[in-house]
């Protein structure tokens, strides 16, 4: 999404701390750990996150990919599942990972509101939305691979180098932390 910006490590922590609930934190972590487009994140069901792996189906025709789940992500996932059950909602493999207040699959507008609200509470400036997390992911992977564009393209599931270049070229730098441990 053009115009949104990547976040630095401190801003990421501030956004996560200012999320209203576990669902917002999980939404942020899904973008940060797996570089999801918002449509990909919102399409996830609990079946897609089973055991120690997350199976991601591409929303733009690029390759599907499977990622290992980190302990932090597992904790956030368990917390969301518990919140849903506390509301009396049935949580099974077909249940959407991100549900609205009424228990139906969350919309992109609702997800954007969650992120923008957290950014506002953290007093962060600039255009920040769900795609900011994907930009953070791509920038960090680029740095962690020693600026290996081919490997970054594989992780980010971009079909073309031109679109990938936009992510890297528009960041404020590639000096983010040395791991994906948010």
PyMOL commands that place a pseudoatom at each C-alpha (Angstrom):
pseudoatom trace, name=CA, resn=UNK, resi=1, chain=A, elem=C, hetatm=0, pos=[0.000, 0.000, 0.000]
pseudoatom trace, name=CA, resn=UNK, resi=2, chain=A, elem=C, hetatm=0, pos=[1.670, 3.152, -1.187]
pseudoatom trace, name=CA, resn=UNK, resi=3, chain=A, elem=C, hetatm=0, pos=[2.236, 5.884, 1.302]
pseudoatom trace, name=CA, resn=UNK, resi=4, chain=A, elem=C, hetatm=0, pos=[2.322, 3.867, 4.484]
pseudoatom trace, name=CA, resn=UNK, resi=5, chain=A, elem=C, hetatm=0, pos=[5.640, 3.619, 6.221]
pseudoatom trace, name=CA, resn=UNK, resi=6, chain=A, elem=C, hetatm=0, pos=[7.671, 0.954, 7.912]
pseudoatom trace, name=CA, resn=UNK, resi=7, chain=A, elem=C, hetatm=0, pos=[8.127, 1.240, 11.649]
pseudoatom trace, name=CA, resn=UNK, resi=8, chain=A, elem=C, hetatm=0, pos=[11.349, 1.128, 13.620]
pseudoatom trace, name=CA, resn=UNK, resi=9, chain=A, elem=C, hetatm=0, pos=[11.816, -1.357, 16.454]
pseudoatom trace, name=CA, resn=UNK, resi=10, chain=A, elem=C, hetatm=0, pos=[10.686, 1.072, 19.146]
pseudoatom trace, name=CA, resn=UNK, resi=11, chain=A, elem=C, hetatm=0, pos=[7.552, 2.019, 17.189]
pseudoatom trace, name=CA, resn=UNK, resi=12, chain=A, elem=C, hetatm=0, pos=[6.681, -1.657, 16.698]
pseudoatom trace, name=CA, resn=UNK, resi=13, chain=A, elem=C, hetatm=0, pos=[6.852, -2.191, 20.454]
pseudoatom trace, name=CA, resn=UNK, resi=14, chain=A, elem=C, hetatm=0, pos=[4.709, 0.892, 21.056]
pseudoatom trace, name=CA, resn=UNK, resi=15, chain=A, elem=C, hetatm=0, pos=[2.052, -0.259, 18.572]
pseudoatom trace, name=CA, resn=UNK, resi=16, chain=A, elem=C, hetatm=0, pos=[1.879, -3.729, 20.122]
pseudoatom trace, name=CA, resn=UNK, resi=17, chain=A, elem=C, hetatm=0, pos=[1.679, -2.291, 23.658]
pseudoatom trace, name=CA, resn=UNK, resi=18, chain=A, elem=C, hetatm=0, pos=[-1.166, 0.000, 22.600]
pseudoatom trace, name=CA, resn=UNK, resi=19, chain=A, elem=C, hetatm=0, pos=[-3.322, -2.688, 20.999]
pseudoatom trace, name=CA, resn=UNK, resi=20, chain=A, elem=C, hetatm=0, pos=[-6.691, -2.923, 22.711]
pseudoatom trace, name=CA, resn=UNK, resi=21, chain=A, elem=C, hetatm=0, pos=[-6.678, -6.709, 22.964]
pseudoatom trace, name=CA, resn=UNK, resi=22, chain=A, elem=C, hetatm=0, pos=[-4.924, -9.939, 22.041]
pseudoatom trace, name=CA, resn=UNK, resi=23, chain=A, elem=C, hetatm=0, pos=[-6.591, -9.991, 18.629]
pseudoatom trace, name=CA, resn=UNK, resi=24, chain=A, elem=C, hetatm=0, pos=[-4.909, -6.695, 17.705]
pseudoatom trace, name=CA, resn=UNK, resi=25, chain=A, elem=C, hetatm=0, pos=[-1.538, -7.942, 18.934]
pseudoatom trace, name=CA, resn=UNK, resi=26, chain=A, elem=C, hetatm=0, pos=[-1.960, -11.146, 16.924]
pseudoatom trace, name=CA, resn=UNK, resi=27, chain=A, elem=C, hetatm=0, pos=[-2.882, -9.111, 13.839]
pseudoatom trace, name=CA, resn=UNK, resi=28, chain=A, elem=C, hetatm=0, pos=[0.311, -7.071, 14.188]
pseudoatom trace, name=CA, resn=UNK, resi=29, chain=A, elem=C, hetatm=0, pos=[2.451, -10.144, 14.845]
pseudoatom trace, name=CA, resn=UNK, resi=30, chain=A, elem=C, hetatm=0, pos=[0.980, -11.904, 11.798]
pseudoatom trace, name=CA, resn=UNK, resi=31, chain=A, elem=C, hetatm=0, pos=[2.253, -9.103, 9.588]
pseudoatom trace, name=CA, resn=UNK, resi=32, chain=A, elem=C, hetatm=0, pos=[5.551, -8.761, 11.425]
pseudoatom trace, name=CA, resn=UNK, resi=33, chain=A, elem=C, hetatm=0, pos=[6.508, -12.446, 11.548]
pseudoatom trace, name=CA, resn=UNK, resi=34, chain=A, elem=C, hetatm=0, pos=[5.087, -13.619, 8.230]
pseudoatom trace, name=CA, resn=UNK, resi=35, chain=A, elem=C, hetatm=0, pos=[4.913, -10.493, 6.058]
pseudoatom trace, name=CA, resn=UNK, resi=36, chain=A, elem=C, hetatm=0, pos=[1.250, -10.998, 5.271]
pseudoatom trace, name=CA, resn=UNK, resi=37, chain=A, elem=C, hetatm=0, pos=[-0.849, -8.764, 3.141]
pseudoatom trace, name=CA, resn=UNK, resi=38, chain=A, elem=C, hetatm=0, pos=[-3.954, -7.809, 5.127]
pseudoatom trace, name=CA, resn=UNK, resi=39, chain=A, elem=C, hetatm=0, pos=[-6.150, -9.904, 2.845]
pseudoatom trace, name=CA, resn=UNK, resi=40, chain=A, elem=C, hetatm=0, pos=[-3.937, -12.946, 3.559]
pseudoatom trace, name=CA, resn=UNK, resi=41, chain=A, elem=C, hetatm=0, pos=[-4.022, -12.388, 7.325]
pseudoatom trace, name=CA, resn=UNK, resi=42, chain=A, elem=C, hetatm=0, pos=[-7.785, -11.953, 7.436]
pseudoatom trace, name=CA, resn=UNK, resi=43, chain=A, elem=C, hetatm=0, pos=[-8.299, -15.107, 5.330]
pseudoatom trace, name=CA, resn=UNK, resi=44, chain=A, elem=C, hetatm=0, pos=[-6.505, -17.265, 7.925]
pseudoatom trace, name=CA, resn=UNK, resi=45, chain=A, elem=C, hetatm=0, pos=[-8.456, -19.865, 9.902]
pseudoatom trace, name=CA, resn=UNK, resi=46, chain=A, elem=C, hetatm=0, pos=[-7.288, -21.737, 12.977]
pseudoatom trace, name=CA, resn=UNK, resi=47, chain=A, elem=C, hetatm=0, pos=[-6.597, -24.758, 10.720]
pseudoatom trace, name=CA, resn=UNK, resi=48, chain=A, elem=C, hetatm=0, pos=[-3.965, -22.670, 8.923]
pseudoatom trace, name=CA, resn=UNK, resi=49, chain=A, elem=C, hetatm=0, pos=[-2.087, -22.257, 12.202]
pseudoatom trace, name=CA, resn=UNK, resi=50, chain=A, elem=C, hetatm=0, pos=[-1.671, -25.733, 13.562]
pseudoatom trace, name=CA, resn=UNK, resi=51, chain=A, elem=C, hetatm=0, pos=[1.137, -27.345, 15.478]
pseudoatom trace, name=CA, resn=UNK, resi=52, chain=A, elem=C, hetatm=0, pos=[4.277, -25.335, 14.916]
pseudoatom trace, name=CA, resn=UNK, resi=53, chain=A, elem=C, hetatm=0, pos=[3.534, -24.098, 11.396]
pseudoatom trace, name=CA, resn=UNK, resi=54, chain=A, elem=C, hetatm=0, pos=[1.476, -21.400, 9.692]
pseudoatom trace, name=CA, resn=UNK, resi=55, chain=A, elem=C, hetatm=0, pos=[0.291, -22.174, 6.151]
pseudoatom trace, name=CA, resn=UNK, resi=56, chain=A, elem=C, hetatm=0, pos=[-0.138, -19.016, 4.139]
pseudoatom trace, name=CA, resn=UNK, resi=57, chain=A, elem=C, hetatm=0, pos=[-2.133, -18.929, 0.934]
pseudoatom trace, name=CA, resn=UNK, resi=58, chain=A, elem=C, hetatm=0, pos=[-1.059, -16.088, -1.321]
pseudoatom trace, name=CA, resn=UNK, resi=59, chain=A, elem=C, hetatm=0, pos=[-3.662, -13.470, -2.076]
pseudoatom trace, name=CA, resn=UNK, resi=60, chain=A, elem=C, hetatm=0, pos=[-1.880, -12.200, -5.190]
pseudoatom trace, name=CA, resn=UNK, resi=61, chain=A, elem=C, hetatm=0, pos=[-1.025, -15.371, -7.053]
pseudoatom trace, name=CA, resn=UNK, resi=62, chain=A, elem=C, hetatm=0, pos=[2.503, -15.752, -5.746]
pseudoatom trace, name=CA, resn=UNK, resi=63, chain=A, elem=C, hetatm=0, pos=[3.695, -18.949, -4.098]
pseudoatom trace, name=CA, resn=UNK, resi=64, chain=A, elem=C, hetatm=0, pos=[1.960, -20.284, -1.006]
pseudoatom trace, name=CA, resn=UNK, resi=65, chain=A, elem=C, hetatm=0, pos=[4.348, -20.631, 1.896]
pseudoatom trace, name=CA, resn=UNK, resi=66, chain=A, elem=C, hetatm=0, pos=[4.668, -22.326, 5.261]
pseudoatom trace, name=CA, resn=UNK, resi=67, chain=A, elem=C, hetatm=0, pos=[6.380, -20.593, 8.153]
pseudoatom trace, name=CA, resn=UNK, resi=68, chain=A, elem=C, hetatm=0, pos=[7.487, -21.881, 11.520]
pseudoatom trace, name=CA, resn=UNK, resi=69, chain=A, elem=C, hetatm=0, pos=[5.583, -20.276, 14.395]
pseudoatom trace, name=CA, resn=UNK, resi=70, chain=A, elem=C, hetatm=0, pos=[7.580, -18.570, 17.127]
pseudoatom trace, name=CA, resn=UNK, resi=71, chain=A, elem=C, hetatm=0, pos=[6.803, -19.045, 20.840]
pseudoatom trace, name=CA, resn=UNK, resi=72, chain=A, elem=C, hetatm=0, pos=[5.613, -15.412, 21.053]
pseudoatom trace, name=CA, resn=UNK, resi=73, chain=A, elem=C, hetatm=0, pos=[3.167, -16.003, 18.222]
pseudoatom trace, name=CA, resn=UNK, resi=74, chain=A, elem=C, hetatm=0, pos=[1.907, -19.219, 19.839]
pseudoatom trace, name=CA, resn=UNK, resi=75, chain=A, elem=C, hetatm=0, pos=[1.221, -17.332, 23.076]
pseudoatom trace, name=CA, resn=UNK, resi=76, chain=A, elem=C, hetatm=0, pos=[-0.691, -14.592, 21.240]
pseudoatom trace, name=CA, resn=UNK, resi=77, chain=A, elem=C, hetatm=0, pos=[-2.668, -17.214, 19.320]
pseudoatom trace, name=CA, resn=UNK, resi=78, chain=A, elem=C, hetatm=0, pos=[-3.613, -19.044, 22.527]
pseudoatom trace, name=CA, resn=UNK, resi=79, chain=A, elem=C, hetatm=0, pos=[-4.715, -15.766, 24.105]
pseudoatom trace, name=CA, resn=UNK, resi=80, chain=A, elem=C, hetatm=0, pos=[-6.975, -14.955, 21.146]
pseudoatom trace, name=CA, resn=UNK, resi=81, chain=A, elem=C, hetatm=0, pos=[-8.471, -18.440, 21.228]
pseudoatom trace, name=CA, resn=UNK, resi=82, chain=A, elem=C, hetatm=0, pos=[-9.179, -18.036, 24.953]
pseudoatom trace, name=CA, resn=UNK, resi=83, chain=A, elem=C, hetatm=0, pos=[-10.807, -14.612, 24.406]
pseudoatom trace, name=CA, resn=UNK, resi=84, chain=A, elem=C, hetatm=0, pos=[-13.095, -16.065, 21.742]
pseudoatom trace, name=CA, resn=UNK, resi=85, chain=A, elem=C, hetatm=0, pos=[-14.092, -18.976, 23.973]
pseudoatom trace, name=CA, resn=UNK, resi=86, chain=A, elem=C, hetatm=0, pos=[-14.729, -16.592, 26.883]
pseudoatom trace, name=CA, resn=UNK, resi=87, chain=A, elem=C, hetatm=0, pos=[-17.280, -14.850, 24.621]
pseudoatom trace, name=CA, resn=UNK, resi=88, chain=A, elem=C, hetatm=0, pos=[-18.976, -18.199, 24.085]
pseudoatom trace, name=CA, resn=UNK, resi=89, chain=A, elem=C, hetatm=0, pos=[-17.788, -18.589, 20.492]
pseudoatom trace, name=CA, resn=UNK, resi=90, chain=A, elem=C, hetatm=0, pos=[-16.934, -22.021, 19.140]
pseudoatom trace, name=CA, resn=UNK, resi=91, chain=A, elem=C, hetatm=0, pos=[-13.310, -22.188, 18.046]
pseudoatom trace, name=CA, resn=UNK, resi=92, chain=A, elem=C, hetatm=0, pos=[-12.442, -24.985, 15.647]
pseudoatom trace, name=CA, resn=UNK, resi=93, chain=A, elem=C, hetatm=0, pos=[-10.298, -25.356, 12.546]
pseudoatom trace, name=CA, resn=UNK, resi=94, chain=A, elem=C, hetatm=0, pos=[-12.808, -23.517, 10.347]
pseudoatom trace, name=CA, resn=UNK, resi=95, chain=A, elem=C, hetatm=0, pos=[-13.023, -20.508, 12.686]
pseudoatom trace, name=CA, resn=UNK, resi=96, chain=A, elem=C, hetatm=0, pos=[-11.470, -17.334, 11.301]
pseudoatom trace, name=CA, resn=UNK, resi=97, chain=A, elem=C, hetatm=0, pos=[-8.359, -16.248, 13.152]
pseudoatom trace, name=CA, resn=UNK, resi=98, chain=A, elem=C, hetatm=0, pos=[-9.585, -12.653, 13.200]
pseudoatom trace, name=CA, resn=UNK, resi=99, chain=A, elem=C, hetatm=0, pos=[-13.200, -12.160, 14.215]
pseudoatom trace, name=CA, resn=UNK, resi=100, chain=A, elem=C, hetatm=0, pos=[-15.116, -8.922, 14.587]
pseudoatom trace, name=CA, resn=UNK, resi=101, chain=A, elem=C, hetatm=0, pos=[-16.932, -7.905, 17.767]
pseudoatom trace, name=CA, resn=UNK, resi=102, chain=A, elem=C, hetatm=0, pos=[-20.013, -9.721, 16.457]
pseudoatom trace, name=CA, resn=UNK, resi=103, chain=A, elem=C, hetatm=0, pos=[-18.132, -12.967, 15.812]
pseudoatom trace, name=CA, resn=UNK, resi=104, chain=A, elem=C, hetatm=0, pos=[-17.867, -12.826, 12.007]
pseudoatom trace, name=CA, resn=UNK, resi=105, chain=A, elem=C, hetatm=0, pos=[-14.681, -12.606, 9.930]
pseudoatom trace, name=CA, resn=UNK, resi=106, chain=A, elem=C, hetatm=0, pos=[-13.060, -9.203, 10.405]
pseudoatom trace, name=CA, resn=UNK, resi=107, chain=A, elem=C, hetatm=0, pos=[-13.076, -6.729, 7.513]
pseudoatom trace, name=CA, resn=UNK, resi=108, chain=A, elem=C, hetatm=0, pos=[-10.043, -4.839, 6.227]
pseudoatom trace, name=CA, resn=UNK, resi=109, chain=A, elem=C, hetatm=0, pos=[-11.604, -1.607, 7.481]
pseudoatom trace, name=CA, resn=UNK, resi=110, chain=A, elem=C, hetatm=0, pos=[-11.920, -2.991, 11.010]
pseudoatom trace, name=CA, resn=UNK, resi=111, chain=A, elem=C, hetatm=0, pos=[-8.318, -4.235, 10.943]
pseudoatom trace, name=CA, resn=UNK, resi=112, chain=A, elem=C, hetatm=0, pos=[-7.139, -0.829, 9.749]
pseudoatom trace, name=CA, resn=UNK, resi=113, chain=A, elem=C, hetatm=0, pos=[-9.059, 0.878, 12.554]
pseudoatom trace, name=CA, resn=UNK, resi=114, chain=A, elem=C, hetatm=0, pos=[-7.339, -1.348, 15.147]
pseudoatom trace, name=CA, resn=UNK, resi=115, chain=A, elem=C, hetatm=0, pos=[-3.876, -0.423, 13.876]
pseudoatom trace, name=CA, resn=UNK, resi=116, chain=A, elem=C, hetatm=0, pos=[-4.603, 3.275, 13.421]
pseudoatom trace, name=CA, resn=UNK, resi=117, chain=A, elem=C, hetatm=0, pos=[-6.085, 3.478, 16.928]
pseudoatom trace, name=CA, resn=UNK, resi=118, chain=A, elem=C, hetatm=0, pos=[-2.991, 1.848, 18.441]
pseudoatom trace, name=CA, resn=UNK, resi=119, chain=A, elem=C, hetatm=0, pos=[-0.697, 4.176, 16.449]
pseudoatom trace, name=CA, resn=UNK, resi=120, chain=A, elem=C, hetatm=0, pos=[-2.666, 7.195, 17.646]
pseudoatom trace, name=CA, resn=UNK, resi=121, chain=A, elem=C, hetatm=0, pos=[-2.528, 6.012, 21.286]
pseudoatom trace, name=CA, resn=UNK, resi=122, chain=A, elem=C, hetatm=0, pos=[1.248, 5.597, 20.890]
pseudoatom trace, name=CA, resn=UNK, resi=123, chain=A, elem=C, hetatm=0, pos=[1.498, 9.151, 19.467]
pseudoatom trace, name=CA, resn=UNK, resi=124, chain=A, elem=C, hetatm=0, pos=[3.125, 7.904, 16.262]
pseudoatom trace, name=CA, resn=UNK, resi=125, chain=A, elem=C, hetatm=0, pos=[3.070, 10.156, 13.235]
pseudoatom trace, name=CA, resn=UNK, resi=126, chain=A, elem=C, hetatm=0, pos=[2.818, 9.435, 9.542]
pseudoatom trace, name=CA, resn=UNK, resi=127, chain=A, elem=C, hetatm=0, pos=[0.683, 6.998, 7.606]
pseudoatom trace, name=CA, resn=UNK, resi=128, chain=A, elem=C, hetatm=0, pos=[0.643, 3.772, 9.605]
pseudoatom trace, name=CA, resn=UNK, resi=129, chain=A, elem=C, hetatm=0, pos=[-1.632, 0.879, 8.793]
pseudoatom trace, name=CA, resn=UNK, resi=130, chain=A, elem=C, hetatm=0, pos=[-1.594, -2.912, 8.462]
pseudoatom trace, name=CA, resn=UNK, resi=131, chain=A, elem=C, hetatm=0, pos=[0.724, -2.726, 5.471]
pseudoatom trace, name=CA, resn=UNK, resi=132, chain=A, elem=C, hetatm=0, pos=[3.341, -1.031, 7.656]
pseudoatom trace, name=CA, resn=UNK, resi=133, chain=A, elem=C, hetatm=0, pos=[3.913, -4.438, 9.276]
pseudoatom trace, name=CA, resn=UNK, resi=134, chain=A, elem=C, hetatm=0, pos=[4.588, -6.045, 5.874]
pseudoatom trace, name=CA, resn=UNK, resi=135, chain=A, elem=C, hetatm=0, pos=[7.062, -3.266, 5.117]
pseudoatom trace, name=CA, resn=UNK, resi=136, chain=A, elem=C, hetatm=0, pos=[8.789, -3.919, 8.441]
pseudoatom trace, name=CA, resn=UNK, resi=137, chain=A, elem=C, hetatm=0, pos=[8.985, -7.626, 7.627]
pseudoatom trace, name=CA, resn=UNK, resi=138, chain=A, elem=C, hetatm=0, pos=[10.461, -7.080, 4.158]
pseudoatom trace, name=CA, resn=UNK, resi=139, chain=A, elem=C, hetatm=0, pos=[12.994, -4.543, 5.410]
pseudoatom trace, name=CA, resn=UNK, resi=140, chain=A, elem=C, hetatm=0, pos=[14.098, -6.753, 8.264]
pseudoatom trace, name=CA, resn=UNK, resi=141, chain=A, elem=C, hetatm=0, pos=[14.374, -9.879, 6.096]
pseudoatom trace, name=CA, resn=UNK, resi=142, chain=A, elem=C, hetatm=0, pos=[16.417, -7.882, 3.590]
pseudoatom trace, name=CA, resn=UNK, resi=143, chain=A, elem=C, hetatm=0, pos=[18.794, -6.862, 6.363]
pseudoatom trace, name=CA, resn=UNK, resi=144, chain=A, elem=C, hetatm=0, pos=[18.971, -10.337, 7.909]
pseudoatom trace, name=CA, resn=UNK, resi=145, chain=A, elem=C, hetatm=0, pos=[19.835, -11.926, 4.565]
pseudoatom trace, name=CA, resn=UNK, resi=146, chain=A, elem=C, hetatm=0, pos=[22.749, -9.550, 4.079]
pseudoatom trace, name=CA, resn=UNK, resi=147, chain=A, elem=C, hetatm=0, pos=[20.770, -7.600, 1.467]
pseudoatom trace, name=CA, resn=UNK, resi=148, chain=A, elem=C, hetatm=0, pos=[20.085, -10.721, -0.615]
pseudoatom trace, name=CA, resn=UNK, resi=149, chain=A, elem=C, hetatm=0, pos=[17.281, -9.583, -2.894]
pseudoatom trace, name=CA, resn=UNK, resi=150, chain=A, elem=C, hetatm=0, pos=[16.476, -13.086, -4.211]
pseudoatom trace, name=CA, resn=UNK, resi=151, chain=A, elem=C, hetatm=0, pos=[16.050, -14.537, -0.732]
pseudoatom trace, name=CA, resn=UNK, resi=152, chain=A, elem=C, hetatm=0, pos=[14.022, -11.500, 0.346]
pseudoatom trace, name=CA, resn=UNK, resi=153, chain=A, elem=C, hetatm=0, pos=[11.762, -11.984, -2.687]
pseudoatom trace, name=CA, resn=UNK, resi=154, chain=A, elem=C, hetatm=0, pos=[11.191, -15.608, -1.675]
pseudoatom trace, name=CA, resn=UNK, resi=155, chain=A, elem=C, hetatm=0, pos=[10.284, -14.736, 1.923]
pseudoatom trace, name=CA, resn=UNK, resi=156, chain=A, elem=C, hetatm=0, pos=[8.035, -11.854, 0.967]
pseudoatom trace, name=CA, resn=UNK, resi=157, chain=A, elem=C, hetatm=0, pos=[6.280, -13.721, -1.844]
pseudoatom trace, name=CA, resn=UNK, resi=158, chain=A, elem=C, hetatm=0, pos=[6.641, -10.858, -4.322]
pseudoatom trace, name=CA, resn=UNK, resi=159, chain=A, elem=C, hetatm=0, pos=[6.209, -11.868, -7.940]
pseudoatom trace, name=CA, resn=UNK, resi=160, chain=A, elem=C, hetatm=0, pos=[8.496, -9.182, -9.305]
pseudoatom trace, name=CA, resn=UNK, resi=161, chain=A, elem=C, hetatm=0, pos=[11.703, -7.533, -8.199]
pseudoatom trace, name=CA, resn=UNK, resi=162, chain=A, elem=C, hetatm=0, pos=[10.245, -4.148, -9.152]
pseudoatom trace, name=CA, resn=UNK, resi=163, chain=A, elem=C, hetatm=0, pos=[7.503, -4.370, -6.545]
pseudoatom trace, name=CA, resn=UNK, resi=164, chain=A, elem=C, hetatm=0, pos=[9.966, -5.665, -3.958]
pseudoatom trace, name=CA, resn=UNK, resi=165, chain=A, elem=C, hetatm=0, pos=[12.317, -2.775, -4.694]
pseudoatom trace, name=CA, resn=UNK, resi=166, chain=A, elem=C, hetatm=0, pos=[9.545, -0.360, -3.738]
pseudoatom trace, name=CA, resn=UNK, resi=167, chain=A, elem=C, hetatm=0, pos=[9.481, -1.801, -0.210]
pseudoatom trace, name=CA, resn=UNK, resi=168, chain=A, elem=C, hetatm=0, pos=[13.197, -1.592, 0.293]
pseudoatom trace, name=CA, resn=UNK, resi=169, chain=A, elem=C, hetatm=0, pos=[13.639, 1.789, -1.381]
pseudoatom trace, name=CA, resn=UNK, resi=170, chain=A, elem=C, hetatm=0, pos=[10.925, 3.520, 0.632]
pseudoatom trace, name=CA, resn=UNK, resi=171, chain=A, elem=C, hetatm=0, pos=[12.028, 2.520, 4.090]
pseudoatom trace, name=CA, resn=UNK, resi=172, chain=A, elem=C, hetatm=0, pos=[13.881, 4.914, 6.346]
pseudoatom trace, name=CA, resn=UNK, resi=173, chain=A, elem=C, hetatm=0, pos=[16.760, 2.450, 6.523]
pseudoatom trace, name=CA, resn=UNK, resi=174, chain=A, elem=C, hetatm=0, pos=[17.619, -1.186, 6.773]
pseudoatom trace, name=CA, resn=UNK, resi=175, chain=A, elem=C, hetatm=0, pos=[19.297, -1.020, 10.165]
pseudoatom trace, name=CA, resn=UNK, resi=176, chain=A, elem=C, hetatm=0, pos=[16.523, -2.826, 12.029]
pseudoatom trace, name=CA, resn=UNK, resi=177, chain=A, elem=C, hetatm=0, pos=[17.209, -5.407, 14.714]
pseudoatom trace, name=CA, resn=UNK, resi=178, chain=A, elem=C, hetatm=0, pos=[19.084, -8.567, 13.866]
pseudoatom trace, name=CA, resn=UNK, resi=179, chain=A, elem=C, hetatm=0, pos=[16.226, -10.990, 14.361]
pseudoatom trace, name=CA, resn=UNK, resi=180, chain=A, elem=C, hetatm=0, pos=[12.488, -11.326, 13.976]
pseudoatom trace, name=CA, resn=UNK, resi=181, chain=A, elem=C, hetatm=0, pos=[11.971, -11.451, 17.731]
pseudoatom trace, name=CA, resn=UNK, resi=182, chain=A, elem=C, hetatm=0, pos=[9.469, -8.685, 18.378]
for i in range(1, 182): cmd.bond("trace and resi %d" % i, "trace and resi %d" % (i + 1))
show_as sticks, trace
zoom trace
